[in-house]
Amino acid sequence: DAMVIQNPRYQVTQFGKPVTLSCSQTLNHNVMYWYQQKSSQAPKLLFHYYDKDFNNEADTPDNFQSRRPNTSFCFLDIRSPGLGDAAMYLCATRETGPGYTFGSGTRLTVV
Amino acid sequence: TQLLEQSPQFLSIQEGENLTVYCNSSSVFSSLQWYRQEPGEGPVLLVTVVTGGEVKKLKRLTFQFGDARKDSSLHITAAQPGDTGLYLCAAPGGTSYGKLTFGQGTILTVHP
């Protein structure tokens, strides 16, 4: 059973049109992460939540925002997607151990 | 910033061959992880190594953590087409929230 669920799996959005990606978890983990991964590259951390505490990476563009209304859900909002934002977006969770549990990702295409 | 250098970046081999992927750093890590990612999917944790010199086996995969906890290797014996994917090493980035730093990844293709 999927423990970190990302919806949708594939998202096509228009240049400049706001888009929201969602992530839910059944693990009750207190830390949730959003990563951006471009083709065949390593994932790049955008931000993470420790419970409700939001932590933004210094080089994450202002165009990217996140919300975590409760333990189970976390959203990634891209306010004005550009062509360079096309990527796989990965959600991950962690509790006390070092390993992450990743979702299957959302492949974002910007047209 | 703690950097992880993976090599090789690309590996294309025939079914049945053996291979080794390396992950090196100048930093000492408390632990190191290996993930495998198939196209269109998220990374899946294969193993976590925590003790210097530790060797862990997962079927045909052997993971080793260097004595000084600065490097690691992944060895696959008798590779199969199902082993094809992106292999990523990752280590804690030093924050208490468990930020992971990833290596650049190794794209492995195993041809039948």
Backbone of each chain as ProteinMPNN parsed JSONL, in Angstrom:
{"seq_chain_A": "DAMVIQNPRYQVTQFGKPVTLSCSQTLNHNVMYWYQQKSSQAPKLLFHYYDKDFNNEADTPDNFQSRRPNTSFCFLDIRSPGLGDAAMYLCATRETGPGYTFGSGTRLTVV", "coords_chain_A": {"N_chain_A": [[0.844, -1.198, 0.0], [0.514, 2.189, -0.844], [2.318, 4.667, 0.89], [3.147, 7.242, 0.873], [1.586, 9.48, -0.989], [1.23, 10.959, -4.055], [-0.418, 13.404, -5.925], [-1.447, 15.07, -8.903], [-0.15, 12.25, -10.867], [0.848, 13.064, -13.26], [1.081, 16.311, -14.517], [0.01, 18.917, -16.494], [0.577, 22.218, -17.23], [-0.088, 25.637, -18.089], [2.215, 28.092, -19.209], [2.927, 30.428, -16.751], [0.517, 30.008, -15.418], [-0.948, 29.431, -12.323], [-0.239, 26.532, -10.343], [-0.966, 23.664, -8.371], [0.477, 21.103, -6.512], [-0.071, 18.028, -4.839], [0.456, 16.189, -1.778], [0.112, 13.374, 0.235], [0.258, 11.529, 3.308], [0.327, 8.394, 5.001], [1.767, 7.683, 7.119], [2.096, 9.171, 9.351], [4.328, 10.733, 9.824], [6.493, 13.275, 11.101], [8.018, 15.007, 9.608], [8.088, 16.513, 6.468], [9.025, 16.733, 3.068], [9.765, 18.615, 0.115], [11.045, 17.992, -3.024], [12.744, 18.936, -6.006], [13.317, 17.442, -9.094], [15.203, 17.294, -11.905], [15.649, 16.003, -15.225], [17.274, 12.939, -14.985], [18.914, 13.827, -12.955], [20.118, 14.479, -9.604], [17.825, 14.691, -6.852], [16.715, 17.906, -5.707], [16.481, 19.784, -2.838], [13.703, 21.715, -1.988], [12.074, 22.805, 0.091], [11.172, 22.138, 3.566], [8.991, 20.779, 6.08], [8.94, 20.7, 9.547], [6.876, 19.294, 11.565], [4.691, 21.892, 11.931], [6.463, 23.803, 11.349], [7.996, 25.713, 8.95], [10.579, 25.447, 6.575], [12.625, 26.996, 4.418], [14.732, 26.447, 1.625], [17.706, 28.27, 0.871], [18.125, 28.857, -1.811], [15.75, 28.437, -3.074], [13.374, 29.451, -5.386], [11.201, 32.353, -5.106], [8.856, 31.934, -6.359], [7.96, 29.457, -5.676], [5.909, 28.002, -3.29], [4.659, 26.65, -0.177], [2.292, 24.668, 1.632], [1.095, 23.281, 4.656], [-1.483, 21.974, 5.906], [-2.215, 20.064, 7.796], [-0.948, 17.129, 9.581], [-0.994, 15.1, 7.699], [-1.123, 16.086, 5.096], [0.482, 17.927, 2.462], [1.225, 20.674, 0.408], [2.439, 21.847, -2.718], [2.828, 24.879, -4.178], [3.086, 26.492, -7.213], [3.507, 29.591, -8.299], [3.736, 31.053, -10.693], [4.405, 29.324, -13.15], [7.337, 28.664, -15.024], [9.055, 27.712, -18.073], [11.371, 26.53, -17.235], [10.677, 25.31, -14.915], [9.668, 22.875, -15.355], [9.687, 19.586, -14.382], [10.296, 16.667, -12.321], [8.5, 16.438, -9.364], [9.073, 15.643, -6.121], [7.758, 14.288, -3.193], [8.559, 13.656, 0.183], [8.8, 11.837, 3.271], [9.762, 11.659, 6.739], [10.581, 10.126, 9.839], [12.042, 9.336, 12.699], [14.255, 7.867, 11.951], [17.07, 7.693, 9.617], [16.318, 7.33, 6.966], [14.409, 8.272, 4.084], [10.978, 8.204, 3.024], [9.757, 8.156, -0.07], [7.295, 9.602, -2.269], [5.692, 8.711, -5.405], [6.035, 10.757, -7.093], [5.309, 13.739, -9.017], [5.064, 14.487, -12.331], [5.735, 17.385, -13.879], [4.738, 19.31, -16.575], [5.285, 22.166, -18.51], [3.628, 24.244, -20.663]], "CA_chain_A": [[0.0, 0.0, 0.0], [1.29, 3.423, -0.931], [2.343, 5.35, 2.163], [3.261, 8.647, 0.5], [0.795, 9.512, -2.218], [1.296, 12.253, -4.738], [-1.412, 13.602, -6.985], [-1.578, 13.946, -9.819], [1.129, 11.701, -11.308], [1.277, 13.904, -14.382], [0.373, 17.585, -14.525], [0.382, 19.833, -17.562], [0.074, 23.551, -16.933], [0.336, 26.662, -19.036], [3.199, 29.072, -18.766], [2.374, 31.507, -15.951], [-0.735, 29.66, -14.747], [-0.652, 28.791, -11.026], [-0.519, 25.103, -10.251], [-0.758, 23.084, -7.037], [0.715, 19.663, -6.433], [-0.417, 17.6, -3.49], [1.118, 15.027, -1.2], [-0.475, 12.923, 1.483], [0.994, 10.405, 3.884], [-0.388, 7.596, 5.992], [2.781, 7.237, 8.068], [2.082, 10.069, 10.51], [5.666, 11.272, 10.041], [6.404, 14.697, 11.411], [8.775, 15.818, 8.659], [7.74, 16.333, 5.053], [9.968, 17.443, 2.196], [9.51, 18.73, -1.33], [12.24, 18.026, -3.848], [12.611, 19.078, -7.456], [14.308, 16.614, -9.786], [15.217, 17.424, -13.358], [15.922, 14.739, -15.887], [18.484, 12.179, -14.676], [19.741, 14.528, -11.968], [19.777, 14.219, -8.21], [16.789, 15.564, -6.303], [17.161, 19.148, -5.073], [15.52, 20.144, -1.8], [13.081, 23.037, -2.092], [11.762, 23.178, 1.48], [10.622, 21.058, 4.355], [8.234, 21.089, 7.289], [9.057, 19.886, 10.756], [5.515, 19.582, 12.046], [4.174, 23.048, 11.205], [7.561, 24.746, 11.114], [8.376, 25.733, 7.54], [11.987, 25.752, 6.359], [12.863, 27.221, 3.001], [16.133, 26.468, 1.22], [18.102, 29.636, 0.501], [18.101, 29.081, -3.255], [14.432, 28.115, -3.627], [12.77, 30.686, -5.908], [9.985, 32.84, -4.446], [7.764, 31.38, -7.154], [7.54, 28.204, -5.059], [5.387, 28.136, -1.943], [4.15, 25.379, 0.326], [1.322, 24.696, 2.737], [0.883, 22.0, 5.336], [-2.634, 22.22, 6.776], [-2.221, 19.073, 8.885], [0.177, 16.196, 9.507], [-1.096, 14.174, 6.576], [-1.108, 16.699, 3.767], [1.408, 19.011, 2.165], [0.998, 21.139, -0.951], [3.442, 22.682, -3.379], [2.206, 25.846, -5.076], [3.982, 27.232, -8.113], [2.631, 30.74, -8.569], [3.814, 31.433, -12.108], [5.37, 28.354, -13.698], [8.081, 28.936, -16.24], [9.491, 26.504, -18.772], [12.441, 25.931, -16.437], [10.118, 24.615, -13.749], [9.269, 21.521, -15.75], [10.537, 18.659, -13.634], [9.592, 15.753, -11.42], [8.45, 16.965, -8.011], [9.012, 14.516, -5.204], [7.429, 14.518, -1.785], [9.133, 12.609, 1.017], [8.558, 11.988, 4.702], [10.752, 11.04, 7.613], [10.295, 10.205, 11.269], [13.252, 9.458, 13.493], [15.377, 7.217, 11.286], [17.693, 8.519, 8.582], [15.792, 7.109, 5.627], [13.2, 8.925, 3.615], [10.003, 7.494, 2.212], [9.362, 9.043, -1.166], [6.161, 9.313, -3.124], [6.036, 8.366, -6.785], [6.356, 11.97, -7.817], [4.42, 14.352, -10.019], [5.82, 14.994, -13.48], [5.123, 18.645, -14.308], [5.073, 19.831, -17.894], [4.828, 23.54, -18.694], [3.488, 24.478, -22.113]], "C_chain_A": [[0.878, 1.247, 0.0], [1.2, 4.178, 0.378], [2.515, 6.841, 1.972], [2.66, 8.752, -0.897], [0.838, 10.907, -2.811], [0.268, 12.286, -5.854], [-1.254, 14.977, -7.615], [-0.209, 13.361, -10.162], [1.719, 12.538, -12.436], [0.423, 15.168, -14.389], [0.913, 18.431, -15.673], [-0.232, 21.18, -17.231], [0.594, 24.529, -17.979], [1.361, 27.587, -18.398], [2.497, 30.19, -17.995], [1.095, 31.176, -15.203], [-0.444, 28.922, -13.449], [-1.054, 27.322, -11.015], [-0.185, 24.63, -8.837], [-0.574, 21.587, -7.151], [0.461, 19.23, -4.994], [0.312, 16.328, -3.093], [0.393, 14.658, 0.075], [0.296, 11.717, 1.986], [0.14, 9.704, 4.927], [0.547, 7.155, 7.115], [2.782, 8.041, 9.364], [3.483, 10.591, 10.852], [5.6, 12.771, 10.25], [7.164, 15.587, 10.427], [8.345, 15.478, 7.233], [8.618, 17.245, 4.204], [9.392, 17.548, 0.787], [10.858, 18.872, -2.032], [11.849, 18.27, -5.298], [13.715, 18.229, -8.101], [14.168, 16.786, -11.289], [15.839, 16.158, -13.948], [17.295, 14.17, -15.543], [19.438, 12.911, -13.745], [19.329, 14.122, -10.564], [18.646, 15.133, -7.768], [17.396, 16.768, -5.588], [16.101, 19.596, -4.083], [15.023, 21.567, -2.008], [12.775, 23.595, -0.703], [11.275, 21.948, 2.235], [9.862, 21.609, 5.553], [8.652, 20.14, 8.388], [7.804, 20.217, 11.563], [4.988, 20.779, 11.251], [5.251, 24.079, 10.912], [8.066, 24.611, 9.689], [9.833, 26.161, 7.417], [12.273, 25.8, 4.865], [14.351, 27.135, 2.712], [16.469, 27.849, 0.654], [17.949, 29.902, -0.991], [16.775, 28.661, -3.888], [13.777, 29.407, -4.116], [11.491, 31.049, -5.164], [8.722, 32.334, -5.13], [7.184, 30.104, -6.53], [7.114, 28.475, -3.615], [4.874, 26.766, -1.492], [3.183, 25.613, 1.464], [1.241, 23.309, 3.341], [-0.252, 22.195, 6.331], [-2.742, 21.254, 7.951], [-1.069, 18.093, 8.671], [0.187, 15.406, 8.214], [-0.864, 14.805, 5.215], [-0.074, 17.812, 3.657], [1.23, 19.371, 0.698], [2.174, 21.969, -1.432], [2.712, 23.574, -4.362], [3.291, 26.518, -5.911], [3.161, 28.373, -8.682], [2.606, 31.116, -10.054], [4.841, 30.529, -12.782], [6.03, 28.844, -14.972], [8.522, 27.618, -16.857], [10.567, 25.773, -17.981], [11.958, 25.191, -15.204], [9.609, 23.227, -14.092], [10.235, 20.525, -15.13], [9.65, 17.616, -12.977], [9.644, 16.387, -10.032], [8.158, 15.813, -7.064], [8.691, 14.987, -3.793], [8.041, 13.371, -0.988], [8.8, 12.89, 2.473], [9.658, 11.284, 5.472], [10.283, 11.148, 9.043], [11.608, 10.332, 12.02], [14.474, 8.818, 12.831], [15.928, 8.071, 10.173], [17.041, 8.386, 7.214], [14.521, 7.861, 5.334], [12.257, 7.884, 3.011], [9.501, 8.478, 1.172], [8.021, 8.625, -1.757], [6.644, 9.006, -4.526], [6.309, 9.586, -7.648], [5.23, 12.469, -8.7], [5.312, 14.924, -11.111], [5.104, 16.235, -13.994], [5.667, 19.052, -15.67], [4.501, 21.237, -18.023], [4.81, 23.839, -20.187], [3.183, 25.961, -22.388]], "O_chain_A": [[1.854, 1.342, 0.745], [0.108, 4.319, 0.93], [2.08, 7.629, 2.811], [3.175, 8.178, -1.857], [0.524, 11.897, -2.151], [0.11, 11.332, -6.616], [-0.957, 15.946, -6.918], [0.807, 13.938, -9.775], [2.935, 12.696, -12.543], [-0.801, 15.103, -14.282], [2.121, 18.631, -15.8], [-1.433, 21.271, -16.98], [1.588, 24.271, -18.657], [1.349, 27.817, -17.189], [1.582, 30.827, -18.517], [0.625, 31.998, -14.416], [0.235, 27.895, -13.463], [-2.065, 26.927, -11.596], [0.744, 25.124, -8.199], [-1.358, 20.893, -7.798], [0.743, 19.97, -4.051], [0.722, 15.52, -3.927], [0.091, 15.521, 0.901], [0.906, 10.98, 1.211], [-0.654, 10.324, 5.635], [0.166, 6.349, 7.963], [3.395, 7.639, 10.353], [3.788, 10.857, 12.014], [4.765, 13.458, 9.661], [6.966, 16.802, 10.419], [8.253, 14.31, 6.854], [8.912, 18.38, 4.582], [8.637, 16.687, 0.336], [11.681, 19.724, -1.699], [10.778, 17.869, -5.751], [14.88, 18.291, -7.707], [13.133, 16.458, -11.869], [16.466, 15.363, -13.248], [18.328, 14.802, -15.766], [20.639, 12.642, -13.748], [18.293, 13.486, -10.376], [18.528, 16.25, -8.273], [18.445, 16.669, -4.952], [14.94, 19.768, -4.455], [15.81, 22.499, -2.179], [13.167, 24.713, -0.368], [11.008, 20.892, 1.662], [10.065, 22.747, 5.975], [8.712, 18.927, 8.189], [7.697, 21.286, 12.162], [4.852, 20.695, 10.031], [4.981, 25.111, 10.298], [8.506, 23.54, 9.27], [10.27, 27.112, 8.066], [12.18, 24.799, 4.155], [15.158, 27.684, 3.463], [15.627, 28.506, 0.042], [17.677, 31.031, -1.4], [16.686, 28.541, -5.11], [13.639, 30.357, -3.346], [10.786, 30.178, -4.656], [7.646, 32.316, -4.532], [6.052, 29.722, -6.825], [7.843, 29.085, -2.833], [4.682, 25.856, -2.298], [3.248, 26.623, 2.164], [1.309, 22.3, 2.64], [-0.005, 22.547, 7.484], [-3.305, 21.601, 8.989], [-0.312, 18.209, 7.708], [1.251, 15.076, 7.689], [-0.451, 14.123, 4.278], [0.204, 18.532, 4.616], [1.099, 18.493, -0.154], [2.813, 22.689, -0.664], [2.051, 23.085, -5.278], [4.275, 27.039, -5.385], [2.228, 28.152, -9.454], [1.553, 31.457, -10.593], [5.997, 30.912, -12.965], [5.375, 29.367, -15.874], [8.385, 26.553, -16.254], [10.668, 24.547, -18.043], [12.739, 24.524, -14.526], [9.169, 22.488, -13.212], [11.447, 20.61, -15.328], [8.423, 17.673, -13.063], [10.704, 16.819, -9.579], [7.153, 15.113, -7.183], [9.271, 15.944, -3.281], [8.037, 12.229, -1.448], [8.552, 14.032, 2.859], [10.38, 10.439, 4.944], [9.662, 12.139, 9.428], [12.23, 11.393, 11.962], [15.608, 9.196, 13.127], [15.32, 9.079, 9.812], [17.207, 9.272, 6.376], [13.673, 8.062, 6.203], [12.687, 6.827, 2.549], [8.899, 9.5, 1.499], [7.661, 7.448, -1.746], [7.842, 9.034, -4.808], [6.757, 9.467, -8.788], [4.326, 11.722, -9.077], [6.198, 15.737, -10.849], [3.982, 16.141, -14.491], [6.877, 19.128, -15.886], [3.342, 21.465, -17.677], [5.819, 23.709, -20.881], [3.031, 26.357, -23.544]]}, "seq_chain_B": "TQLLEQSPQFLSIQEGENLTVYCNSSSVFSSLQWYRQEPGEGPVLLVTVVTGGEVKKLKRLTFQFGDARKDSSLHITAAQPGDTGLYLCAAPGGTSYGKLTFGQGTILTVHP", "coords_chain_B": {"N_chain_B": [[29.147, 23.274, 2.635], [28.313, 19.896, 2.29], [29.59, 17.626, 0.037], [28.77, 14.981, -2.153], [30.31, 12.775, -4.247], [29.601, 10.877, -6.977], [30.497, 8.032, -8.881], [30.708, 5.733, -11.644], [29.075, 8.229, -13.749], [27.439, 7.317, -15.77], [26.555, 4.027, -16.727], [26.698, 1.296, -18.751], [25.915, -1.921, -19.331], [26.146, -5.491, -20.046], [23.757, -8.046, -19.427], [24.409, -10.144, -16.666], [26.955, -9.283, -16.106], [29.248, -7.878, -13.68], [29.285, -4.999, -11.492], [30.412, -1.894, -10.062], [29.574, 0.889, -8.121], [30.586, 4.041, -6.985], [30.764, 6.24, -4.152], [31.868, 9.147, -2.919], [33.365, 11.374, -0.514], [34.708, 14.288, 1.123], [33.93, 14.692, 3.604], [32.951, 13.477, 6.846], [30.448, 11.184, 7.601], [27.547, 10.466, 9.56], [25.854, 8.522, 8.757], [24.96, 6.755, 5.75], [23.098, 6.513, 2.79], [21.654, 4.447, 0.224], [19.762, 4.743, -2.691], [17.429, 3.549, -5.131], [16.094, 4.487, -8.211], [13.518, 4.158, -10.433], [12.551, 4.899, -13.817], [10.211, 7.548, -13.93], [9.303, 7.145, -11.361], [9.465, 7.555, -7.747], [12.462, 7.762, -5.676], [13.602, 4.777, -4.077], [14.42, 3.545, -0.965], [17.275, 1.598, -0.51], [19.262, 0.746, 1.297], [20.691, 1.56, 4.496], [23.723, 2.544, 5.816], [25.712, 2.646, 8.727], [27.926, 2.204, 10.335], [31.44, 2.48, 10.346], [33.272, 0.648, 7.959], [31.297, -1.181, 7.649], [29.475, -3.791, 6.035], [26.812, -4.55, 3.985], [24.437, -6.821, 2.677], [22.145, -7.276, 0.064], [20.467, -9.443, -1.447], [21.715, -9.695, -4.599], [23.133, -7.405, -4.312], [25.744, -5.591, -2.826], [26.709, -3.55, -0.25], [29.01, -1.205, 0.961], [30.469, 0.602, 3.609], [32.919, 2.982, 4.057], [35.865, 2.719, 6.152], [36.501, 5.122, 7.397], [34.161, 6.43, 7.235], [33.658, 8.136, 5.09], [33.147, 7.4, 2.542], [31.49, 5.21, 0.215], [30.425, 2.166, -1.346], [28.653, 0.461, -3.927], [28.045, -2.685, -5.008], [27.084, -4.74, -7.62], [26.278, -7.973, -8.395], [26.255, -10.146, -11.17], [24.428, -8.658, -12.964], [21.064, -7.78, -13.826], [18.468, -7.048, -16.259], [16.373, -5.895, -14.809], [17.674, -4.432, -12.897], [18.185, -2.007, -13.914], [18.266, 1.511, -13.694], [18.317, 4.633, -11.836], [20.819, 5.19, -9.574], [21.303, 6.431, -6.413], [23.366, 7.899, -4.002], [23.166, 9.09, -0.662], [23.407, 11.357, 2.057], [23.086, 12.517, 5.436], [22.601, 16.034, 5.791], [23.462, 17.506, 7.895], [21.684, 18.931, 9.454], [19.255, 18.999, 12.092], [16.832, 18.23, 11.188], [17.131, 16.314, 9.333], [17.912, 16.751, 6.667], [18.791, 15.61, 3.503], [21.69, 15.19, 1.567], [22.279, 14.597, -1.768], [24.151, 12.489, -3.969], [25.306, 12.872, -7.396], [24.221, 10.862, -8.831], [24.029, 7.674, -10.518], [23.44, 6.429, -13.617], [22.289, 3.424, -14.516], [22.255, 1.016, -17.018], [21.184, -2.075, -17.976], [21.627, -4.385, -20.375], [19.735, -6.881, -22.082]], "CA_chain_B": [[28.249, 22.293, 2.003], [28.917, 18.583, 2.166], [29.376, 17.141, -1.308], [28.945, 13.571, -2.426], [30.675, 12.568, -5.644], [29.339, 9.529, -7.421], [31.093, 7.632, -10.149], [30.611, 6.616, -12.802], [27.785, 8.879, -13.941], [26.681, 6.422, -16.635], [27.091, 2.678, -16.794], [25.898, 0.479, -19.658], [26.55, -3.235, -19.3], [25.344, -6.629, -20.477], [23.215, -8.928, -18.389], [25.368, -11.108, -16.151], [28.201, -8.633, -15.696], [29.311, -7.27, -12.353], [29.585, -3.571, -11.549], [30.556, -1.193, -8.785], [29.324, 2.332, -8.118], [31.298, 4.633, -5.86], [30.247, 7.481, -3.591], [32.998, 9.653, -2.141], [33.252, 12.72, 0.044], [35.784, 14.685, 2.034], [33.294, 14.847, 4.913], [32.591, 12.273, 7.589], [29.0, 11.107, 7.774], [27.037, 9.562, 10.585], [25.242, 7.411, 8.038], [24.876, 6.984, 4.316], [22.023, 5.701, 2.223], [21.584, 4.211, -1.21], [18.416, 4.67, -3.23], [17.285, 3.23, -6.547], [14.937, 5.172, -8.774], [13.145, 3.733, -11.776], [11.975, 6.02, -14.581], [8.832, 7.918, -13.615], [8.963, 6.807, -9.989], [10.306, 8.168, -6.733], [13.549, 6.901, -5.18], [13.268, 3.776, -3.065], [15.576, 3.283, -0.112], [17.804, 0.233, -0.563], [19.998, 0.399, 2.507], [21.363, 2.592, 5.277], [24.912, 2.061, 6.523], [25.992, 3.593, 9.811], [29.175, 1.893, 11.03], [32.618, 2.428, 9.488], [33.657, -0.713, 7.609], [30.109, -2.04, 7.57], [29.094, -4.382, 4.758], [25.449, -5.086, 4.002], [24.073, -7.491, 1.432], [20.73, -7.327, -0.277], [20.47, -10.353, -2.596], [22.923, -9.554, -5.417], [23.72, -6.09, -4.068], [26.592, -5.502, -1.642], [26.981, -2.163, 0.101], [30.1, -1.081, 1.92], [30.735, 1.933, 4.148], [34.345, 3.06, 4.314], [36.276, 2.718, 7.557], [36.486, 6.503, 7.895], [32.784, 6.926, 7.018], [33.655, 9.21, 4.093], [32.877, 6.876, 1.219], [30.698, 3.996, 0.177], [30.336, 1.547, -2.663], [27.559, -0.461, -4.205], [28.489, -3.687, -5.969], [26.011, -5.622, -8.086], [26.777, -9.198, -9.019], [25.382, -10.742, -12.197], [23.361, -7.676, -13.174], [19.901, -8.161, -14.617], [17.773, -5.867, -16.804], [15.561, -5.28, -13.759], [18.507, -3.55, -12.072], [18.282, -0.724, -14.615], [17.692, 2.641, -12.974], [19.21, 5.675, -11.317], [21.258, 4.867, -8.226], [21.673, 7.652, -5.708], [23.803, 7.839, -2.62], [22.7, 10.264, 0.053], [23.874, 11.401, 3.436], [22.519, 13.649, 6.176], [23.261, 17.295, 5.48], [23.965, 18.163, 9.089], [20.65, 19.595, 10.254], [18.516, 18.065, 12.927], [15.617, 17.814, 10.51], [17.414, 15.204, 8.441], [18.097, 17.094, 5.265], [19.699, 14.715, 2.805], [22.459, 15.634, 0.412], [22.366, 13.499, -2.717], [25.158, 12.472, -5.017], [24.758, 13.217, -8.726], [23.522, 9.706, -9.367], [24.604, 6.813, -11.551], [22.404, 5.828, -14.461], [22.698, 2.076, -14.904], [21.447, 0.322, -18.018], [21.6, -3.462, -18.155], [21.044, -4.875, -21.63], [19.516, -8.341, -22.085]], "C_chain_B": [[28.974, 20.967, 1.842], [28.569, 18.034, 0.8], [29.618, 15.654, -1.374], [29.227, 13.422, -3.906], [30.471, 11.104, -5.995], [30.047, 9.261, -8.729], [30.827, 6.149, -10.383], [29.229, 7.26, -12.887], [26.864, 8.014, -14.786], [27.37, 5.064, -16.672], [26.15, 1.852, -17.668], [26.582, -0.873, -19.788], [25.595, -4.297, -19.823], [24.872, -7.417, -19.261], [24.276, -9.94, -17.973], [26.686, -10.506, -15.697], [28.087, -8.099, -14.271], [29.646, -5.788, -12.497], [29.718, -3.005, -10.141], [30.344, 0.295, -9.003], [29.937, 2.9, -6.842], [30.669, 5.958, -5.438], [31.304, 7.992, -2.622], [32.759, 11.077, -1.653], [34.478, 13.028, 0.883], [35.249, 14.831, 3.456], [33.036, 13.488, 5.539], [31.09, 12.302, 7.834], [28.622, 10.139, 8.881], [26.366, 8.344, 9.962], [25.21, 7.753, 6.557], [23.829, 6.032, 3.756], [22.204, 5.54, 0.726], [20.121, 4.062, -1.605], [18.503, 4.199, -4.684], [16.002, 3.866, -7.047], [14.713, 4.67, -10.189], [12.492, 4.908, -12.498], [10.525, 6.285, -14.203], [8.39, 7.594, -12.208], [9.852, 7.571, -9.023], [11.414, 7.235, -6.302], [13.049, 5.958, -4.091], [14.533, 3.46, -2.278], [15.991, 1.821, -0.208], [18.436, -0.151, 0.77], [20.494, 1.661, 3.194], [22.557, 1.945, 5.965], [25.324, 3.112, 7.542], [27.346, 3.383, 10.463], [30.328, 1.829, 10.029], [33.034, 0.985, 9.228], [32.487, -1.669, 7.427], [29.876, -2.536, 6.148], [27.684, -4.945, 4.912], [25.158, -5.701, 2.643], [22.569, -7.532, 1.295], [20.637, -8.112, -1.577], [21.771, -10.183, -3.376], [23.637, -8.212, -5.218], [24.519, -6.126, -2.768], [26.976, -4.049, -1.432], [28.091, -2.133, 1.141], [30.254, 0.369, 2.332], [32.21, 1.968, 4.508], [34.666, 3.148, 5.8], [36.174, 4.104, 8.177], [35.13, 7.166, 7.732], [32.753, 8.136, 6.082], [33.246, 8.705, 2.714], [32.091, 5.571, 1.322], [30.717, 3.44, -1.242], [29.138, 0.617, -2.713], [28.048, -1.403, -5.297], [27.307, -4.568, -6.333], [26.654, -6.798, -8.813], [25.75, -9.719, -10.016], [24.168, -9.855, -12.471], [22.277, -8.22, -14.106], [19.22, -6.911, -15.164], [16.9, -5.155, -15.771], [16.339, -4.378, -12.828], [18.648, -2.164, -12.696], [17.604, 0.377, -13.809], [18.751, 3.653, -12.589], [19.54, 5.318, -9.873], [21.822, 6.125, -7.577], [22.224, 7.322, -4.335], [23.375, 9.147, -1.955], [23.169, 10.197, 1.497], [23.231, 12.589, 4.138], [23.328, 14.907, 5.95], [23.685, 18.078, 6.706], [22.926, 18.88, 9.918], [19.891, 18.551, 11.048], [17.25, 17.583, 12.259], [15.886, 16.775, 9.435], [17.468, 15.547, 6.981], [19.123, 16.168, 4.655], [20.41, 15.453, 1.682], [22.632, 14.44, -0.493], [23.614, 13.629, -3.584], [24.488, 12.732, -6.36], [24.001, 12.054, -9.351], [24.304, 8.954, -10.415], [23.459, 6.178, -12.317], [22.927, 4.494, -14.969], [21.718, 1.513, -15.921], [22.022, -1.071, -18.192], [20.866, -4.019, -19.37], [20.881, -6.393, -21.58], [20.513, -9.052, -22.993]], "O_chain_B": [[30.093, 20.911, 1.331], [27.396, 17.976, 0.432], [30.537, 15.125, -0.749], [28.452, 13.9, -4.734], [31.077, 10.212, -5.401], [30.18, 10.144, -9.575], [30.729, 5.383, -9.425], [28.315, 6.866, -12.162], [25.656, 7.974, -14.556], [28.597, 4.968, -16.652], [24.962, 1.721, -17.371], [27.7, -0.962, -20.297], [24.405, -4.048, -20.018], [25.521, -7.437, -18.215], [24.958, -10.521, -18.817], [27.451, -11.151, -14.981], [26.995, -7.899, -13.739], [30.221, -5.37, -13.503], [29.206, -3.565, -9.172], [30.87, 0.881, -9.95], [29.82, 2.316, -5.764], [30.118, 6.693, -6.257], [31.599, 7.342, -1.62], [32.057, 11.866, -2.283], [35.199, 12.122, 1.302], [36.01, 15.064, 4.395], [32.918, 12.479, 4.843], [30.535, 13.328, 8.228], [29.289, 9.129, 9.106], [26.316, 7.272, 10.565], [25.409, 8.903, 6.168], [23.702, 4.892, 4.201], [22.818, 6.37, 0.057], [19.349, 3.358, -0.954], [19.502, 4.418, -5.369], [14.96, 3.794, -6.395], [15.602, 4.746, -11.037], [11.944, 5.806, -11.86], [9.708, 5.366, -14.159], [7.213, 7.752, -11.883], [10.859, 8.159, -9.417], [11.326, 6.029, -6.536], [12.183, 6.312, -3.291], [15.578, 3.15, -2.85], [15.177, 0.918, -0.017], [18.182, -1.231, 1.304], [20.691, 2.696, 2.557], [22.416, 0.914, 6.623], [25.292, 4.31, 7.264], [27.869, 4.305, 11.089], [30.205, 1.195, 8.982], [33.14, 0.189, 10.16], [32.678, -2.836, 7.086], [30.057, -1.796, 5.181], [27.397, -5.706, 5.836], [25.568, -5.184, 1.604], [21.83, -7.781, 2.247], [20.716, -7.545, -2.666], [22.837, -10.502, -2.851], [24.631, -7.928, -5.887], [24.045, -6.62, -1.745], [27.506, -3.4, -2.334], [28.109, -2.932, 2.078], [30.178, 1.268, 1.494], [32.7, 1.072, 5.196], [33.845, 3.593, 6.602], [35.804, 4.245, 9.342], [34.971, 8.343, 8.058], [31.938, 9.043, 6.25], [33.021, 9.507, 1.809], [32.041, 4.928, 2.371], [30.99, 4.156, -2.205], [28.683, 0.074, -1.706], [28.421, -0.962, -6.384], [26.611, -5.08, -5.456], [27.465, -6.624, -9.723], [24.548, -9.734, -9.749], [23.027, -10.254, -12.237], [22.537, -8.995, -15.027], [19.373, -5.828, -14.599], [16.71, -3.942, -15.854], [15.746, -3.634, -12.047], [19.177, -1.249, -12.064], [16.497, 0.192, -13.302], [19.918, 3.541, -12.966], [18.642, 5.162, -9.047], [22.701, 6.789, -8.127], [21.62, 6.554, -3.587], [23.241, 10.177, -2.616], [23.308, 9.119, 2.076], [22.869, 13.568, 3.486], [24.558, 14.879, 5.917], [24.207, 19.186, 6.588], [23.247, 19.393, 10.99], [19.892, 17.367, 10.709], [16.646, 16.614, 12.719], [14.974, 16.391, 8.702], [17.109, 14.727, 6.135], [20.198, 15.961, 5.217], [19.806, 16.235, 0.948], [23.08, 13.382, -0.05], [24.067, 14.733, -3.888], [23.262, 12.804, -6.452], [23.229, 12.243, -10.291], [25.14, 9.525, -11.115], [22.619, 5.482, -11.747], [23.879, 4.438, -15.747], [20.505, 1.532, -15.71], [23.199, -1.233, -18.515], [19.639, -4.11, -19.383], [21.763, -7.106, -21.102], [20.474, -10.276, -23.114]]}, "name": "protein", "num_of_chains": 2, "seq": "DAMVIQNPRYQVTQFGKPVTLSCSQTLNHNVMYWYQQKSSQAPKLLFHYYDKDFNNEADTPDNFQSRRPNTSFCFLDIRSPGLGDAAMYLCATRETGPGYTFGSGTRLTVVTQLLEQSPQFLSIQEGENLTVYCNSSSVFSSLQWYRQEPGEGPVLLVTVVTGGEVKKLKRLTFQFGDARKDSSLHITAAQPGDTGLYLCAAPGGTSYGKLTFGQGTILTVHP"}
